[in-house]
Amino acid sequence: MLKKINNKDAIIMILIIIFACVNISLIFNDSVWQDEAYTMDMIRGNIDEIISSTAEDVHPPLYYIIVKIFTMIFGYSVPIVKIVSIIPVILIMIFVALKSKKIFKEKYFKISILFILLIGFFPVAFIQNIELRMYTWAMFFVTCSGIYAYELYNKPKSRKNLILFVLTSICAAYTHYYAALTECFIYLFLIVNLIRKYKAWKEVLVIIGITFALYLPWIPIFIKQFLIVKDHWWLQVFDANTILSIIQYLFDGKFTNIFLITCIATIVGMIMHIRVNRKDNEIWFAILCITSFILMVTTGCLVSIILRPVFVHRYMYVGVGLLFLGISIGIAKIEYGKLLLSIFVSVIILNFPFSYNNAYIREYKNGTEDFKEFSKNIEIQENIVTDLKDVYYTLPYYLPNYNLKCTIIDKDTKGYVFTQKTLEKVEEIIDNSSVEQKFSGDIDGSMKFNVYYIK
């Protein structure tokens, strides 16, 4: 006989279903930006080709393999790949709810509700949770790894927890390098505490040994990719404005300051709590979750300042599950947690129509359909030239059989030209050739350009 679902579990399930419905309502398009176009191009190959291609790129291969498997089963299309990005968010909601019920007992409901609301409905989630990239999968693996690390700390002799911790950590490292960086801090905190409390040298050596063995095949490739990024990377500027925008990124919207102030108030409350209750392992776990996220972002910023710009706002998404898990646990524990929970829930609800509307416009009113209609008139034998790198890397998805070239526009240029230059400027460069403007518009709301035909 099926066990009756209590009201709290029912509310958690309803919230997860609402999240799924909201996100699925945003997937029915054929609109991609540069990196998403790269994903769609990558998964055209077989798994061997994906691994070899990613070895020449700047990311590890696991995400592309996951997407490839899904598209082999359900078909190759943008909506299918968007669903692949939604799945790990649903999985981490369920995972946190189940683990919270086991670990945190009566506090599980507050923790689960707030975590689901934060990870599913905070401002940037409406974009990142349906993006055709690896960030939600990296977030899933990192968050699972953090929870298994806590379980392993509580039961260091548990072979099951050890295997699951290493497995999720390795999956994170094979999904994104900033996920691997976050794992370094999770490992550091776990190892220090295992040795400090249990003198568990054997378990520590086993963890390090298995992890090293599983990641060893990719280390030479990582080193090669790092050297490529060090010398040739598209990001050029990393200044004070960049750092400020990174701080605001996760909650960028109508209520950014309220989100940030509430997060800071939560962290302050956790610090005050731990000063009185120094042996509260749950709060320590929450603090270390947040600290792992902060250290990952800080390290990315420091490398970008000292070495060269390599940290992009969206990379912090790989650790956001730890951040929100830590905040959710903290609010369930600290003295004025009910007030902060009320503020978070209220602001998330108030923010919803604004963020959803922005996401809807981004997905369905972004100019892509107009471009696709225009592109039907371009014959395959025509040359296509662009001086815009983002357009060059996106066009192969929409025009896969065409001769594309990324170069400067000069007097010898012929065929279709994609550029942001005005008609007068192109006529000036081409000189005596005939120039006709064919299209002016956008792809995915992120690439504005004009299209000219030069005879």
DRENVO-986693 format. One record per residue (C-alpha): residue number from 1; x, y, z. Coordinates in nm, 2 decimals, always signed. Example, Ala and Ser with C-alpha at 12.3 -4.5 7.8 and 13.67 -1.06 7.14 Angstrom:
! residues 2
@nr->1 u->+1.23 v->-0.45 w->+0.78
@nr->2 u->+1.37 v->-0.11 w->+0.71
END
This chain:
! residues 455
@nr->1 u->+0.00 v->+0.00 w->+0.00
@nr->2 u->+0.14 v->+0.34 w->-0.10
@nr->3 u->+0.25 v->+0.57 w->+0.18
@nr->4 u->+0.03 v->+0.87 w->+0.22
@nr->5 u->+0.20 v->+1.20 w->+0.12
@nr->6 u->+0.19 v->+1.46 w->+0.39
@nr->7 u->+0.10 v->+1.82 w->+0.33
@nr->8 u->+0.46 v->+1.95 w->+0.34
@nr->9 u->+0.58 v->+1.70 w->+0.09
@nr->10 u->+0.28 v->+1.78 w->-0.13
@nr->11 u->+0.37 v->+2.15 w->-0.13
@nr->12 u->+0.73 v->+2.07 w->-0.22
@nr->13 u->+0.61 v->+1.85 w->-0.51
@nr->14 u->+0.37 v->+2.13 w->-0.63
@nr->15 u->+0.65 v->+2.38 w->-0.63
@nr->16 u->+0.88 v->+2.16 w->-0.83
@nr->17 u->+0.59 v->+2.10 w->-1.08
@nr->18 u->+0.53 v->+2.47 w->-1.11
@nr->19 u->+0.90 v->+2.53 w->-1.17
@nr->20 u->+0.90 v->+2.26 w->-1.45
@nr->21 u->+0.59 v->+2.41 w->-1.61
@nr->22 u->+0.73 v->+2.77 w->-1.60
@nr->23 u->+1.06 v->+2.66 w->-1.76
@nr->24 u->+0.90 v->+2.43 w->-2.02
@nr->25 u->+0.68 v->+2.73 w->-2.13
@nr->26 u->+1.01 v->+2.90 w->-2.24
@nr->27 u->+1.16 v->+2.62 w->-2.45
@nr->28 u->+0.95 v->+2.62 w->-2.77
@nr->29 u->+1.18 v->+2.81 w->-3.01
@nr->30 u->+1.47 v->+2.77 w->-3.24
@nr->31 u->+1.68 v->+3.06 w->-3.11
@nr->32 u->+2.04 v->+3.02 w->-3.00
@nr->33 u->+2.33 v->+3.26 w->-2.93
@nr->34 u->+2.70 v->+3.19 w->-3.00
@nr->35 u->+2.78 v->+2.94 w->-2.73
@nr->36 u->+2.45 v->+2.76 w->-2.77
@nr->37 u->+2.51 v->+2.73 w->-3.14
@nr->38 u->+2.84 v->+2.57 w->-3.05
@nr->39 u->+2.66 v->+2.32 w->-2.84
@nr->40 u->+2.42 v->+2.23 w->-3.12
@nr->41 u->+2.71 v->+2.20 w->-3.36
@nr->42 u->+2.91 v->+1.98 w->-3.12
@nr->43 u->+2.64 v->+1.73 w->-3.07
@nr->44 u->+2.60 v->+1.66 w->-3.44
@nr->45 u->+2.91 v->+1.44 w->-3.41
@nr->46 u->+2.94 v->+1.10 w->-3.24
@nr->47 u->+3.07 v->+1.06 w->-2.88
@nr->48 u->+3.42 v->+0.99 w->-3.00
@nr->49 u->+3.42 v->+1.31 w->-3.21
@nr->50 u->+3.27 v->+1.51 w->-2.91
@nr->51 u->+3.56 v->+1.40 w->-2.68
@nr->52 u->+3.82 v->+1.48 w->-2.94
@nr->53 u->+3.66 v->+1.82 w->-3.02
@nr->54 u->+3.63 v->+1.92 w->-2.66
@nr->55 u->+4.00 v->+1.83 w->-2.61
@nr->56 u->+4.07 v->+2.10 w->-2.86
@nr->57 u->+3.83 v->+2.35 w->-2.70
@nr->58 u->+3.83 v->+2.50 w->-2.35
@nr->59 u->+3.58 v->+2.28 w->-2.17
@nr->60 u->+3.56 v->+1.92 w->-2.05
@nr->61 u->+3.33 v->+1.68 w->-2.24
@nr->62 u->+3.07 v->+1.53 w->-2.00
@nr->63 u->+2.79 v->+1.78 w->-2.07
@nr->64 u->+2.81 v->+1.73 w->-2.44
@nr->65 u->+2.80 v->+1.35 w->-2.40
@nr->66 u->+2.49 v->+1.38 w->-2.18
@nr->67 u->+2.32 v->+1.60 w->-2.44
@nr->68 u->+2.42 v->+1.37 w->-2.72
@nr->69 u->+2.27 v->+1.07 w->-2.55
@nr->70 u->+1.94 v->+1.26 w->-2.49
@nr->71 u->+1.92 v->+1.37 w->-2.85
@nr->72 u->+2.00 v->+1.02 w->-2.98
@nr->73 u->+1.68 v->+0.91 w->-2.79
@nr->74 u->+1.45 v->+1.21 w->-2.83
@nr->75 u->+1.57 v->+1.38 w->-3.14
@nr->76 u->+1.80 v->+1.68 w->-3.23
@nr->77 u->+1.63 v->+2.01 w->-3.16
@nr->78 u->+1.66 v->+2.32 w->-2.94
@nr->79 u->+1.36 v->+2.24 w->-2.72
@nr->80 u->+1.50 v->+1.90 w->-2.64
@nr->81 u->+1.84 v->+2.04 w->-2.55
@nr->82 u->+1.67 v->+2.30 w->-2.33
@nr->83 u->+1.49 v->+2.02 w->-2.15
@nr->84 u->+1.83 v->+1.86 w->-2.09
@nr->85 u->+1.93 v->+2.18 w->-1.90
@nr->86 u->+1.61 v->+2.18 w->-1.69
@nr->87 u->+1.64 v->+1.82 w->-1.58
@nr->88 u->+1.93 v->+1.87 w->-1.34
@nr->89 u->+1.76 v->+2.16 w->-1.17
@nr->90 u->+1.45 v->+1.94 w->-1.11
@nr->91 u->+1.68 v->+1.66 w->-0.99
@nr->92 u->+1.87 v->+1.88 w->-0.74
@nr->93 u->+1.54 v->+2.01 w->-0.60
@nr->94 u->+1.43 v->+1.66 w->-0.54
@nr->95 u->+1.77 v->+1.55 w->-0.41
@nr->96 u->+1.79 v->+1.84 w->-0.16
@nr->97 u->+1.44 v->+1.78 w->-0.04
@nr->98 u->+1.51 v->+1.41 w->+0.02
@nr->99 u->+1.84 v->+1.46 w->+0.19
@nr->100 u->+1.71 v->+1.75 w->+0.40
@nr->101 u->+1.44 v->+1.53 w->+0.53
@nr->102 u->+1.71 v->+1.27 w->+0.63
@nr->103 u->+1.98 v->+1.50 w->+0.76
@nr->104 u->+1.79 v->+1.81 w->+0.90
@nr->105 u->+1.47 v->+1.63 w->+1.02
@nr->106 u->+1.20 v->+1.88 w->+1.12
@nr->107 u->+1.38 v->+2.17 w->+0.95
@nr->108 u->+1.37 v->+2.00 w->+0.61
@nr->109 u->+1.05 v->+2.18 w->+0.50
@nr->110 u->+1.19 v->+2.53 w->+0.54
@nr->111 u->+1.52 v->+2.43 w->+0.38
@nr->112 u->+1.35 v->+2.26 w->+0.09
@nr->113 u->+1.10 v->+2.53 w->+0.01
@nr->114 u->+1.35 v->+2.81 w->+0.02
@nr->115 u->+1.61 v->+2.62 w->-0.18
@nr->116 u->+1.35 v->+2.54 w->-0.45
@nr->117 u->+1.24 v->+2.90 w->-0.47
@nr->118 u->+1.59 v->+3.03 w->-0.49
@nr->119 u->+1.74 v->+2.78 w->-0.74
@nr->120 u->+1.42 v->+2.78 w->-0.95
@nr->121 u->+1.30 v->+3.14 w->-0.94
@nr->122 u->+1.58 v->+3.39 w->-0.86
@nr->123 u->+1.62 v->+3.65 w->-1.14
@nr->124 u->+1.90 v->+3.49 w->-1.35
@nr->125 u->+1.75 v->+3.14 w->-1.32
@nr->126 u->+1.50 v->+3.22 w->-1.59
@nr->127 u->+1.78 v->+3.25 w->-1.83
@nr->128 u->+2.04 v->+3.00 w->-1.70
@nr->129 u->+1.81 v->+2.71 w->-1.63
@nr->130 u->+1.71 v->+2.68 w->-2.00
@nr->131 u->+2.04 v->+2.77 w->-2.16
@nr->132 u->+2.20 v->+2.52 w->-2.39
@nr->133 u->+2.51 v->+2.50 w->-2.19
@nr->134 u->+2.66 v->+2.29 w->-1.91
@nr->135 u->+2.60 v->+2.52 w->-1.61
@nr->136 u->+2.29 v->+2.35 w->-1.46
@nr->137 u->+2.46 v->+2.00 w->-1.48
@nr->138 u->+2.77 v->+2.14 w->-1.32
@nr->139 u->+2.56 v->+2.29 w->-1.05
@nr->140 u->+2.38 v->+1.96 w->-0.99
@nr->141 u->+2.70 v->+1.76 w->-0.96
@nr->142 u->+2.87 v->+2.02 w->-0.73
@nr->143 u->+2.57 v->+2.04 w->-0.50
@nr->144 u->+2.53 v->+1.67 w->-0.47
@nr->145 u->+2.91 v->+1.64 w->-0.40
@nr->146 u->+2.88 v->+1.90 w->-0.12
@nr->147 u->+2.59 v->+1.71 w->+0.04
@nr->148 u->+2.77 v->+1.37 w->+0.01
@nr->149 u->+3.08 v->+1.54 w->+0.17
@nr->150 u->+2.87 v->+1.63 w->+0.47
@nr->151 u->+2.74 v->+1.28 w->+0.49
@nr->152 u->+3.09 v->+1.14 w->+0.46
@nr->153 u->+3.20 v->+1.37 w->+0.74
@nr->154 u->+2.93 v->+1.23 w->+0.96
@nr->155 u->+3.00 v->+0.87 w->+0.86
@nr->156 u->+3.36 v->+0.85 w->+0.74
@nr->157 u->+3.36 v->+0.47 w->+0.73
@nr->158 u->+3.07 v->+0.47 w->+0.48
@nr->159 u->+3.19 v->+0.31 w->+0.16
@nr->160 u->+2.86 v->+0.42 w->-0.01
@nr->161 u->+2.90 v->+0.79 w->+0.08
@nr->162 u->+3.27 v->+0.78 w->-0.02
@nr->163 u->+3.19 v->+0.64 w->-0.37
@nr->164 u->+2.90 v->+0.88 w->-0.43
@nr->165 u->+3.11 v->+1.17 w->-0.31
@nr->166 u->+3.40 v->+1.09 w->-0.54
@nr->167 u->+3.17 v->+1.01 w->-0.83
@nr->168 u->+2.97 v->+1.33 w->-0.82
@nr->169 u->+3.29 v->+1.53 w->-0.77
@nr->170 u->+3.45 v->+1.37 w->-1.08
@nr->171 u->+3.14 v->+1.43 w->-1.28
@nr->172 u->+3.15 v->+1.80 w->-1.18
@nr->173 u->+3.51 v->+1.82 w->-1.28
@nr->174 u->+3.44 v->+1.67 w->-1.62
@nr->175 u->+3.15 v->+1.91 w->-1.68
@nr->176 u->+3.31 v->+2.25 w->-1.61
@nr->177 u->+3.65 v->+2.37 w->-1.49
@nr->178 u->+3.50 v->+2.62 w->-1.24
@nr->179 u->+3.30 v->+2.32 w->-1.10
@nr->180 u->+3.64 v->+2.15 w->-1.06
@nr->181 u->+3.77 v->+2.45 w->-0.88
@nr->182 u->+3.47 v->+2.45 w->-0.64
@nr->183 u->+3.54 v->+2.08 w->-0.58
@nr->184 u->+3.90 v->+2.17 w->-0.47
@nr->185 u->+3.75 v->+2.37 w->-0.19
@nr->186 u->+3.50 v->+2.10 w->-0.10
@nr->187 u->+3.78 v->+1.85 w->-0.09
@nr->188 u->+4.00 v->+2.08 w->+0.12
@nr->189 u->+3.73 v->+2.14 w->+0.39
@nr->190 u->+3.63 v->+1.77 w->+0.40
@nr->191 u->+3.99 v->+1.64 w->+0.43
@nr->192 u->+4.08 v->+1.89 w->+0.70
@nr->193 u->+3.78 v->+1.80 w->+0.90
@nr->194 u->+3.82 v->+1.42 w->+0.85
@nr->195 u->+4.18 v->+1.44 w->+0.98
@nr->196 u->+4.10 v->+1.69 w->+1.26
@nr->197 u->+3.80 v->+1.50 w->+1.40
@nr->198 u->+3.87 v->+1.14 w->+1.32
@nr->199 u->+4.24 v->+1.12 w->+1.22
@nr->200 u->+4.09 v->+0.94 w->+0.91
@nr->201 u->+4.41 v->+0.93 w->+0.71
@nr->202 u->+4.32 v->+0.60 w->+0.53
@nr->203 u->+3.99 v->+0.74 w->+0.41
@nr->204 u->+4.16 v->+1.06 w->+0.30
@nr->205 u->+4.42 v->+0.87 w->+0.10
@nr->206 u->+4.15 v->+0.66 w->-0.06
@nr->207 u->+3.95 v->+0.97 w->-0.16
@nr->208 u->+4.26 v->+1.14 w->-0.31
@nr->209 u->+4.38 v->+0.83 w->-0.48
@nr->210 u->+4.05 v->+0.74 w->-0.65
@nr->211 u->+3.99 v->+1.10 w->-0.76
@nr->212 u->+4.34 v->+1.14 w->-0.90
@nr->213 u->+4.31 v->+0.81 w->-1.09
@nr->214 u->+3.97 v->+0.90 w->-1.24
@nr->215 u->+4.08 v->+1.25 w->-1.35
@nr->216 u->+4.43 v->+1.16 w->-1.46
@nr->217 u->+4.34 v->+1.09 w->-1.83
@nr->218 u->+4.21 v->+1.45 w->-1.86
@nr->219 u->+4.49 v->+1.63 w->-1.68
@nr->220 u->+4.73 v->+1.67 w->-1.98
@nr->221 u->+4.43 v->+1.80 w->-2.19
@nr->222 u->+4.34 v->+2.04 w->-1.91
@nr->223 u->+4.70 v->+2.17 w->-1.91
@nr->224 u->+4.70 v->+2.22 w->-2.28
@nr->225 u->+4.36 v->+2.40 w->-2.27
@nr->226 u->+4.48 v->+2.62 w->-1.98
@nr->227 u->+4.79 v->+2.73 w->-2.19
@nr->228 u->+4.56 v->+2.81 w->-2.48
@nr->229 u->+4.33 v->+3.02 w->-2.26
@nr->230 u->+4.63 v->+3.19 w->-2.10
@nr->231 u->+4.75 v->+3.32 w->-2.44
@nr->232 u->+4.43 v->+3.33 w->-2.65
@nr->233 u->+4.10 v->+3.41 w->-2.48
@nr->234 u->+3.82 v->+3.64 w->-2.60
@nr->235 u->+3.77 v->+3.82 w->-2.27
@nr->236 u->+3.99 v->+4.14 w->-2.26
@nr->237 u->+3.86 v->+4.36 w->-1.98
@nr->238 u->+3.83 v->+4.28 w->-1.61
@nr->239 u->+3.80 v->+4.59 w->-1.39
@nr->240 u->+3.61 v->+4.73 w->-1.09
@nr->241 u->+3.29 v->+4.76 w->-1.30
@nr->242 u->+3.32 v->+4.39 w->-1.39
@nr->243 u->+3.36 v->+4.29 w->-1.03
@nr->244 u->+3.05 v->+4.50 w->-0.93
@nr->245 u->+2.85 v->+4.34 w->-1.21
@nr->246 u->+2.96 v->+3.99 w->-1.09
@nr->247 u->+2.83 v->+4.07 w->-0.74
@nr->248 u->+2.50 v->+4.18 w->-0.88
@nr->249 u->+2.47 v->+3.91 w->-1.15
@nr->250 u->+2.27 v->+3.64 w->-0.97
@nr->251 u->+2.00 v->+3.88 w->-0.85
@nr->252 u->+2.01 v->+4.13 w->-1.13
@nr->253 u->+1.65 v->+4.27 w->-1.17
@nr->254 u->+1.40 v->+4.48 w->-1.00
@nr->255 u->+1.49 v->+4.39 w->-0.64
@nr->256 u->+1.87 v->+4.33 w->-0.66
@nr->257 u->+1.96 v->+4.52 w->-0.35
@nr->258 u->+1.69 v->+4.35 w->-0.14
@nr->259 u->+1.82 v->+4.01 w->-0.25
@nr->260 u->+2.18 v->+4.10 w->-0.17
@nr->261 u->+2.10 v->+4.26 w->+0.17
@nr->262 u->+1.89 v->+3.96 w->+0.27
@nr->263 u->+2.18 v->+3.72 w->+0.18
@nr->264 u->+2.42 v->+3.93 w->+0.38
@nr->265 u->+2.19 v->+3.95 w->+0.68
@nr->266 u->+2.16 v->+3.57 w->+0.66
@nr->267 u->+2.54 v->+3.52 w->+0.66
@nr->268 u->+2.57 v->+3.76 w->+0.95
@nr->269 u->+2.31 v->+3.58 w->+1.14
@nr->270 u->+2.49 v->+3.25 w->+1.08
@nr->271 u->+2.82 v->+3.39 w->+1.21
@nr->272 u->+2.64 v->+3.52 w->+1.52
@nr->273 u->+2.48 v->+3.18 w->+1.57
@nr->274 u->+2.81 v->+2.99 w->+1.54
@nr->275 u->+2.98 v->+3.21 w->+1.80
@nr->276 u->+2.72 v->+3.09 w->+2.05
@nr->277 u->+2.68 v->+2.73 w->+1.92
@nr->278 u->+3.03 v->+2.64 w->+1.81
@nr->279 u->+2.95 v->+2.27 w->+1.78
@nr->280 u->+2.65 v->+2.31 w->+1.55
@nr->281 u->+2.77 v->+2.10 w->+1.26
@nr->282 u->+2.47 v->+2.19 w->+1.05
@nr->283 u->+2.55 v->+2.56 w->+1.06
@nr->284 u->+2.92 v->+2.48 w->+1.00
@nr->285 u->+2.82 v->+2.28 w->+0.69
@nr->286 u->+2.61 v->+2.58 w->+0.57
@nr->287 u->+2.90 v->+2.82 w->+0.62
@nr->288 u->+3.14 v->+2.59 w->+0.43
@nr->289 u->+2.89 v->+2.56 w->+0.14
@nr->290 u->+2.87 v->+2.94 w->+0.11
@nr->291 u->+3.25 v->+2.97 w->+0.16
@nr->292 u->+3.32 v->+2.72 w->-0.12
@nr->293 u->+3.11 v->+2.93 w->-0.36
@nr->294 u->+3.27 v->+3.26 w->-0.25
@nr->295 u->+3.63 v->+3.11 w->-0.28
@nr->296 u->+3.55 v->+2.98 w->-0.63
@nr->297 u->+3.43 v->+3.33 w->-0.74
@nr->298 u->+3.72 v->+3.51 w->-0.56
@nr->299 u->+3.98 v->+3.28 w->-0.72
@nr->300 u->+3.83 v->+3.34 w->-1.06
@nr->301 u->+3.85 v->+3.71 w->-1.01
@nr->302 u->+4.20 v->+3.70 w->-0.87
@nr->303 u->+4.33 v->+3.50 w->-1.17
@nr->304 u->+4.15 v->+3.74 w->-1.40
@nr->305 u->+4.33 v->+4.04 w->-1.23
@nr->306 u->+4.67 v->+3.88 w->-1.19
@nr->307 u->+4.71 v->+3.66 w->-1.50
@nr->308 u->+4.45 v->+3.76 w->-1.76
@nr->309 u->+4.07 v->+3.79 w->-1.77
@nr->310 u->+3.92 v->+3.44 w->-1.76
@nr->311 u->+3.62 v->+3.46 w->-1.53
@nr->312 u->+3.28 v->+3.52 w->-1.69
@nr->313 u->+2.97 v->+3.60 w->-1.48
@nr->314 u->+2.78 v->+3.28 w->-1.57
@nr->315 u->+3.06 v->+3.06 w->-1.45
@nr->316 u->+2.96 v->+3.13 w->-1.09
@nr->317 u->+2.64 v->+2.94 w->-1.17
@nr->318 u->+2.82 v->+2.61 w->-1.11
@nr->319 u->+2.84 v->+2.68 w->-0.74
@nr->320 u->+2.51 v->+2.85 w->-0.69
@nr->321 u->+2.35 v->+2.54 w->-0.55
@nr->322 u->+2.59 v->+2.54 w->-0.26
@nr->323 u->+2.53 v->+2.91 w->-0.20
@nr->324 u->+2.15 v->+2.86 w->-0.19
@nr->325 u->+2.18 v->+2.54 w->+0.01
@nr->326 u->+2.39 v->+2.72 w->+0.27
@nr->327 u->+2.15 v->+3.02 w->+0.29
@nr->328 u->+1.85 v->+2.79 w->+0.32
@nr->329 u->+2.01 v->+2.59 w->+0.61
@nr->330 u->+2.11 v->+2.91 w->+0.78
@nr->331 u->+1.76 v->+3.07 w->+0.76
@nr->332 u->+1.62 v->+2.75 w->+0.91
@nr->333 u->+1.86 v->+2.77 w->+1.20
@nr->334 u->+1.92 v->+3.13 w->+1.30
@nr->335 u->+1.72 v->+3.34 w->+1.54
@nr->336 u->+1.55 v->+3.58 w->+1.29
@nr->337 u->+1.53 v->+3.32 w->+1.02
@nr->338 u->+1.15 v->+3.35 w->+0.99
@nr->339 u->+1.17 v->+3.72 w->+0.90
@nr->340 u->+1.44 v->+3.65 w->+0.64
@nr->341 u->+1.24 v->+3.36 w->+0.49
@nr->342 u->+0.94 v->+3.59 w->+0.46
@nr->343 u->+1.15 v->+3.85 w->+0.28
@nr->344 u->+1.30 v->+3.60 w->+0.04
@nr->345 u->+0.96 v->+3.44 w->-0.04
@nr->346 u->+0.80 v->+3.78 w->-0.09
@nr->347 u->+1.07 v->+3.92 w->-0.31
@nr->348 u->+1.08 v->+3.61 w->-0.52
@nr->349 u->+0.71 v->+3.62 w->-0.58
@nr->350 u->+0.72 v->+4.00 w->-0.66
@nr->351 u->+1.01 v->+3.95 w->-0.89
@nr->352 u->+0.85 v->+3.66 w->-1.08
@nr->353 u->+0.64 v->+3.85 w->-1.34
@nr->354 u->+0.93 v->+4.08 w->-1.43
@nr->355 u->+1.19 v->+3.81 w->-1.47
@nr->356 u->+0.95 v->+3.58 w->-1.65
@nr->357 u->+0.84 v->+3.86 w->-1.89
@nr->358 u->+1.20 v->+3.94 w->-1.97
@nr->359 u->+1.27 v->+3.57 w->-2.03
@nr->360 u->+0.96 v->+3.54 w->-2.25
@nr->361 u->+1.07 v->+3.83 w->-2.47
@nr->362 u->+1.43 v->+3.69 w->-2.48
@nr->363 u->+1.30 v->+3.35 w->-2.60
@nr->364 u->+1.01 v->+3.44 w->-2.83
@nr->365 u->+1.05 v->+3.81 w->-2.94
@nr->366 u->+1.42 v->+3.82 w->-3.02
@nr->367 u->+1.44 v->+3.86 w->-3.40
@nr->368 u->+1.55 v->+3.50 w->-3.48
@nr->369 u->+1.23 v->+3.40 w->-3.67
@nr->370 u->+1.26 v->+3.71 w->-3.89
@nr->371 u->+1.62 v->+3.61 w->-3.97
@nr->372 u->+1.53 v->+3.25 w->-4.04
@nr->373 u->+1.26 v->+3.37 w->-4.29
@nr->374 u->+1.52 v->+3.59 w->-4.46
@nr->375 u->+1.78 v->+3.32 w->-4.47
@nr->376 u->+1.56 v->+3.10 w->-4.69
@nr->377 u->+1.64 v->+3.34 w->-4.98
@nr->378 u->+2.02 v->+3.28 w->-4.95
@nr->379 u->+2.13 v->+3.03 w->-5.21
@nr->380 u->+2.39 v->+2.77 w->-5.10
@nr->381 u->+2.64 v->+2.87 w->-5.36
@nr->382 u->+2.66 v->+3.22 w->-5.24
@nr->383 u->+2.96 v->+3.34 w->-5.03
@nr->384 u->+2.88 v->+3.47 w->-4.68
@nr->385 u->+3.12 v->+3.70 w->-4.51
@nr->386 u->+3.11 v->+3.86 w->-4.17
@nr->387 u->+3.34 v->+4.07 w->-3.96
@nr->388 u->+3.15 v->+3.97 w->-3.64
@nr->389 u->+3.29 v->+3.67 w->-3.45
@nr->390 u->+2.97 v->+3.60 w->-3.26
@nr->391 u->+2.77 v->+3.59 w->-3.58
@nr->392 u->+3.04 v->+3.38 w->-3.75
@nr->393 u->+3.01 v->+3.11 w->-3.47
@nr->394 u->+2.63 v->+3.12 w->-3.47
@nr->395 u->+2.55 v->+3.11 w->-3.84
@nr->396 u->+2.66 v->+2.74 w->-3.89
@nr->397 u->+2.36 v->+2.64 w->-3.69
@nr->398 u->+2.12 v->+2.82 w->-3.91
@nr->399 u->+2.32 v->+2.79 w->-4.24
@nr->400 u->+2.50 v->+2.46 w->-4.20
@nr->401 u->+2.58 v->+2.40 w->-4.56
@nr->402 u->+2.71 v->+2.74 w->-4.66
@nr->403 u->+3.06 v->+2.88 w->-4.73
@nr->404 u->+3.11 v->+3.11 w->-4.43
@nr->405 u->+3.41 v->+3.33 w->-4.38
@nr->406 u->+3.51 v->+3.56 w->-4.09
@nr->407 u->+3.73 v->+3.84 w->-4.22
@nr->408 u->+3.75 v->+4.22 w->-4.26
@nr->409 u->+3.54 v->+4.37 w->-4.53
@nr->410 u->+3.74 v->+4.51 w->-4.82
@nr->411 u->+3.71 v->+4.62 w->-5.18
@nr->412 u->+3.73 v->+4.25 w->-5.30
@nr->413 u->+3.45 v->+4.13 w->-5.08
@nr->414 u->+3.16 v->+3.96 w->-5.27
@nr->415 u->+2.84 v->+3.79 w->-5.18
@nr->416 u->+2.63 v->+3.83 w->-4.86
@nr->417 u->+2.80 v->+4.05 w->-4.59
@nr->418 u->+2.69 v->+4.04 w->-4.22
@nr->419 u->+2.81 v->+4.34 w->-4.04
@nr->420 u->+2.72 v->+4.62 w->-3.80
@nr->421 u->+2.85 v->+4.88 w->-4.05
@nr->422 u->+2.61 v->+5.12 w->-4.21
@nr->423 u->+2.53 v->+5.11 w->-4.58
@nr->424 u->+2.72 v->+5.43 w->-4.64
@nr->425 u->+3.03 v->+5.28 w->-4.47
@nr->426 u->+3.02 v->+4.96 w->-4.67
@nr->427 u->+2.97 v->+5.15 w->-5.00
@nr->428 u->+3.28 v->+5.36 w->-4.90
@nr->429 u->+3.49 v->+5.04 w->-4.85
@nr->430 u->+3.36 v->+4.86 w->-5.16
@nr->431 u->+3.40 v->+5.17 w->-5.38
@nr->432 u->+3.26 v->+5.10 w->-5.72
@nr->433 u->+3.08 v->+4.78 w->-5.65
@nr->434 u->+2.70 v->+4.76 w->-5.62
@nr->435 u->+2.58 v->+4.72 w->-5.26
@nr->436 u->+2.22 v->+4.63 w->-5.17
@nr->437 u->+2.09 v->+4.61 w->-4.82
@nr->438 u->+1.89 v->+4.29 w->-4.77
@nr->439 u->+1.82 v->+4.26 w->-4.40
@nr->440 u->+1.86 v->+4.44 w->-4.07
@nr->441 u->+1.78 v->+4.25 w->-3.75
@nr->442 u->+1.89 v->+4.02 w->-3.48
@nr->443 u->+1.96 v->+3.66 w->-3.37
@nr->444 u->+1.85 v->+3.56 w->-3.02
@nr->445 u->+1.83 v->+3.92 w->-2.91
@nr->446 u->+2.21 v->+3.93 w->-2.87
@nr->447 u->+2.35 v->+3.98 w->-3.22
@nr->448 u->+2.24 v->+4.29 w->-3.41
@nr->449 u->+2.36 v->+4.32 w->-3.77
@nr->450 u->+2.29 v->+4.43 w->-4.12
@nr->451 u->+2.31 v->+4.21 w->-4.42
@nr->452 u->+2.42 v->+4.35 w->-4.76
@nr->453 u->+2.46 v->+4.18 w->-5.10
@nr->454 u->+2.77 v->+4.29 w->-5.29
@nr->455 u->+2.78 v->+4.20 w->-5.66
END
